[in-house]
Amino acid sequence: MIDETIPGPSEIAELRYLEKLVTEIPASSEIVEVGTFLGRAAYVLAATRPDCNLTVIDPFDCNVGEWLRGPTIRGEVSRYSGQSQFDTFKQFMNGHENVRVCVGKSPLPRWMLSSPNLVFIDAAHNYDAIAADIAYWSTIATSPTALCGHDYCDEFSDVKQAVNEFANRNNLGVHVEPGTTIWKFFHAA
């Protein structure tokens, strides 16, 4: 389920692909989203699979008004400009009892989560942060192939570098869904 009114950088094609990915995991799975902004992708994950638990990790420390002026934001933006990021996120997640919020940065202590069947990484886009997120979550998730993320593109070359290096070190392939910047690991032949 997609709510196009939630502001965020994800394109509709990317949200549709997330919708597809989340329908492929087992019932009652754990899902993690690392970096959520206002919940555009989180809404898709939570609404599409209400039988699964979604843990969202974000420091919720950005200025919504400034961030919403970016050229790549989709959805209605003007009405949220004076609100805090966390309050706006909670407003969009209202009614989704399967959403657990962890205010902070990834990684979380291991005792906080069971092994997720899907981890969507879309937090800090610098090399060290994305490499650390991938390395950490690959040891927590049910498999490294449970990891996927956003912004695999030339604009975010650090994301591409971290994803490719991890894949090469671990004999994994990287699938980037056509028409999107969403990457997902798969077992290389």
N, C-alpha and C positions, 0 to 999 in steps of 0.2 A: 504494500500500500504506500502510495506516494502522496505527500502533501506539498504541492508546488508553492504554497504561500510561505513556507519556512525558509528564511534567508540562509544562503550558504553558497559555497563555491562549486558544489557538485552539479553537474549537468543532469538532465532527466535521463539520458542514456546510461549514465553512471549509476543513478538510483535504480534503474530497471535491472542493471547487472547485479547490484547488491541484493535486490529482491530475489533474483534467480539463485545467487549463491546461498542465501539464507534458507531458501526452500529445499536445498539439497542436503542439509545437515539433519542428523537424527532428531526425533522428538525429544523434548525436554533438555535440549543441549544448553551449554553455557556459551554465550557470545560476549566478546569484549570489543569495545570501540575505544581506541587510544586517540584522544583529541576529537572534540565534537563540535566546537564553536556553539551554534545555537540548536543543534540537533536535527539538521536536515537528513543526514544519513541515519542517525539513531532512530528517528521516527520510522523510517523504512524497516530497519531491523526489528524494532519492537512491535510495530503494527502488523508486519507480515508474519511474525512468529510469536504470538502471545503465549504459546506453550513453552517458550525458551526464556531463560534469564539473560538479560543484557546488563553488563557492567560497563558504565561509561566513565572514563578517566580523563579529567581535564582540570587545569588549575583555575579555570573560570576567572581569569584576570585581565581579559582584554577590554578595551574601550569599544563598546558595540557601535557607537556613533561613528568613530573613526574607521573601524574595520568595514562597516557597511558602505563606505564611500568607494571601496575598491572596485575596479572595473570588471572583476570576474564574479561578483556576487549576483546570485539569481534569487528570485522571490521578492515579495513585498518587503521593503526595507524602512521606509520613512517612519512608520509608527513605532519602531523599536529603538530609535536613536537615543532616547533618554534613559533607557532601562539598563540594569546591570545584565551582564552576560548570563549569570546564573539564574536570575529571576526570569529572564526571557526563555532560557532553556526549560526551566520547570513548567512554564506556561505551555510550551509545546508538548511536553511529555505528560501533561495532566491526563489522568485516566489510564495510563500505562503502568499497571501494577508490577510488570515484569522488569522494570528499569531500576537499577541500583546505581547510585551516583557516588563516585569517589573523587572528592575534590583534592587534587594534587597532580603530580606528574608521574608518568610511568618511569620505572617499573614499580609495581606494588609488591609488598612482602608476599612471599609464596603462600603463606597461610590464609590469605584473604580470598583466594579463588580456588575452585576446582579446575581441572583441565578444560579449557574452552575448545569447542569444535570449530569456531570461527573467530579470528582476531582481525579487525579492520584497523590499520594503522594510518592515522592522518593527523599527527601532532606536529611537533617541530620538524622543519624540513632541512635542517643542516645535517651534514654527514654524520657527525658524532652522535647526535640524538637519534637519527633514524637507524643507524647501525646498532646502537645500543638497544633500541626497542625491538628490532628484528632478532638480535641475539638472545635477548631475555625471553621474549614470547615464544620463540622456537623451542625453548626448553620447558615451557609451561603448557603449551597447547598440546592437543592430542597427537599432532604431527606437524612438522614444519609446513606441510601442504595446507594446513588450516589458516596460514597467514596470507593476508592480502592487504592492499593499501591503496592510497590515492596519490595522484600527482607524479606518476611515472612519465616524465616528459622532459624535453630539453630545458624548459624554463626552470625546472627543479632538478638539475643535474646531480646534486648530492643524493637525491632519492634514487635515481637510476643507478648511481655508482654503488651505493650501499646494498641495494637489492641485487644487482648483478654480482657483486663480490660474494655475498652470502650464498647465492645460488651456485656459483662456481666452486666455492669451498665445500659445498655439501652435495654436489652432484644433483642439483635440482634444475629444472627449467623454470623460465618465467613466462607466464602468459599475460599479455596485455589485451584486454577485451577491445576489439576494433571499435573505433568511435568514442573511446573513453581513455582516461589516464589511470584506470584501475589495473593494478598488477596482482597476480596470484602465483604462488609457487606450485609446481607440480613435479612429480617424480620423473626424472629424465630417463629415457630408455637406455 
